[in-house]
Amino acid sequence: MRILMLPAVLIVVAVLVYVLVILVRGAVRARPGGTTDQVPRWEAHTAMEDGWTLVVIRRMTQGRDGPVELARQTVRAIPDDDPHWDERYREAMLEARARITTLELESG
């Protein structure tokens, strides 16, 4: 009977060590400020407010509770009733992407 007890004890100890390692790794990955290891990035975004379409770029990071906006720049505001809305929107998105590229190059 003692021969069967030794492997059972070793298995239990191994499982406890494994769980302890998993818990320690989880505590090390979480940062105190609520953010993770993700690097902030710029992204193009469109917002609709009071009859205007705003093309903006935002600097985003992933927080503990979801995405967090760190900075915002308005690229262009287009009235929703503008007859050339489609063309101006495409131009604004091109300008936003160019500005993102410039900001990423300057910060890198």
C-alpha positions as CSV (number, residue, x, y, z in Angstrom):
1,M,0.0,0.0,0.0
2,R,2.9,2.3,0.7
3,I,4.2,1.8,-2.8
4,L,0.9,3.3,-4.2
5,M,1.0,6.3,-1.8
6,L,4.3,7.7,-3.0
7,P,3.2,8.2,-6.7
8,A,-0.1,9.7,-5.5
9,V,1.7,12.2,-3.3
10,L,4.2,13.1,-6.1
11,I,1.3,13.7,-8.5
12,V,-0.5,16.0,-6.0
13,V,2.7,17.9,-5.3
14,A,3.4,18.3,-9.1
15,V,-0.2,19.7,-9.6
16,L,0.2,22.2,-6.8
17,V,3.5,23.4,-8.1
18,Y,2.0,23.8,-11.6
19,V,-0.9,25.8,-10.2
20,L,1.5,28.0,-8.2
21,V,3.6,28.7,-11.3
22,I,0.5,29.7,-13.3
23,L,-0.7,32.1,-10.6
24,V,2.7,33.7,-10.3
25,R,3.0,34.3,-14.1
26,G,-0.5,35.9,-14.1
27,A,0.6,38.3,-11.3
28,V,3.8,39.3,-13.1
29,R,2.1,40.0,-16.5
30,A,-0.4,42.5,-15.0
31,R,1.0,46.0,-14.5
32,P,0.0,48.1,-11.5
33,G,-1.5,50.9,-13.7
34,G,-4.1,48.6,-15.1
35,T,-2.4,48.4,-18.5
36,T,-0.9,45.4,-20.2
37,D,2.3,45.0,-22.2
38,Q,0.7,46.3,-25.4
39,V,2.4,49.3,-27.0
40,P,0.1,52.3,-27.8
41,R,-0.7,52.7,-31.4
42,W,-2.4,55.3,-33.6
43,E,-5.6,54.4,-35.5
44,A,-8.0,56.2,-37.9
45,H,-11.5,56.6,-36.6
46,T,-14.8,58.2,-37.7
47,A,-17.2,59.9,-35.4
48,M,-20.7,61.3,-36.2
49,E,-21.7,64.3,-34.2
50,D,-24.5,66.9,-34.7
51,G,-24.7,66.7,-38.5
52,W,-20.9,66.4,-38.9
53,T,-18.6,63.5,-39.8
54,L,-15.3,63.8,-37.9
55,V,-12.3,61.9,-39.2
56,V,-9.9,61.6,-36.3
57,I,-6.8,59.7,-35.3
58,R,-6.6,58.3,-31.9
59,R,-3.7,56.9,-29.9
60,M,-5.0,53.7,-28.3
61,T,-3.8,51.1,-25.8
62,Q,-5.3,48.1,-24.2
63,G,-6.3,48.6,-20.6
64,R,-7.5,46.2,-18.0
65,D,-11.1,47.0,-18.8
66,G,-10.7,47.4,-22.5
67,P,-9.4,49.9,-25.0
68,V,-8.1,53.3,-23.6
69,E,-7.8,56.4,-25.7
70,L,-4.6,58.3,-24.8
71,A,-4.8,61.1,-27.4
72,R,-7.0,62.3,-30.2
73,Q,-6.5,64.6,-33.2
74,T,-9.2,65.8,-35.6
75,V,-8.1,65.5,-39.2
76,R,-11.2,66.9,-40.9
77,A,-14.9,67.7,-40.2
78,I,-17.3,67.1,-43.1
79,P,-20.9,68.3,-43.0
80,D,-23.3,65.4,-43.5
81,D,-25.3,67.2,-46.1
82,D,-22.2,68.1,-48.3
83,P,-22.9,67.0,-51.9
84,H,-19.2,65.8,-52.2
85,W,-19.2,64.0,-48.9
86,D,-17.9,60.7,-50.3
87,E,-14.9,62.3,-52.0
88,R,-14.0,64.5,-49.0
89,Y,-14.3,61.5,-46.7
90,R,-11.9,59.4,-48.8
91,E,-9.5,62.3,-48.9
92,A,-9.7,62.8,-45.1
93,M,-9.1,59.1,-44.5
94,L,-6.0,59.2,-46.8
95,E,-4.8,62.3,-44.8
96,A,-5.4,60.4,-41.5
97,R,-3.4,57.4,-42.6
98,A,-0.6,59.6,-43.8
99,R,-0.6,61.5,-40.4
100,I,-0.5,58.1,-38.6
101,T,2.5,57.0,-40.6
102,T,4.3,60.3,-39.8
103,L,3.5,60.0,-36.1
104,E,4.7,56.4,-35.9
105,L,7.9,57.2,-37.7
106,E,8.6,60.2,-35.4
107,S,7.9,58.2,-32.2
108,G,9.8,55.1,-33.3
